[in-house]
Amino acid sequence: MEELKNELKKYIIEELNLEDITPEEIENDAPLFVEGLGLDSIDALELVVILEEYYGVIIKDETLGKEVLYSIDAMAAHIEKVRSEQKN
């Protein structure tokens, strides 16, 4: 799970062009929006694309999106949940 979280951080930094931040500076449980990384709605769309492109995870509605995109922990947990459902 830690490997997945680090991978997510690297994709976020790369895809959102967050050049002034390192993966180590992103806390797993910190909010990604507003007071956390300070991401905005455009960044949210990019995160949805990252989940879809790299993990095959589709966010179908805004409510789920807010929950899943809250933090690195939330994103990783959702990816793991989807992966386990796909195995069954």
FENJOVEN-V213637 format. One record per backbone hydrogen bond with DSSP energy under -1.0 kcal/mol. CO is the residue of the C=O (numbers start at 1). NH is the residue of the N-H. Records with the same first field share a line. If there is no record, write none. Layout:
CO=NH, NH
This chain:
1=5
2=6
3=7
4=8
5=9
6=10
7=11
8=12
9=13
10=14
11=15
12=16
13=18
17=19
18=21
22=25
23=26
28=73
32=39
33=36
39=34
40=44
41=45
42=46
43=47
44=48
45=49
46=50
47=51
48=52
49=53
50=54
51=55, 57
52=56
61=65
62=66
63=67
64=68
65=69
70=32
71=75
72=76
73=77
74=78
75=79
76=80
77=81
78=82
79=83
80=84
81=85
82=86
83=87
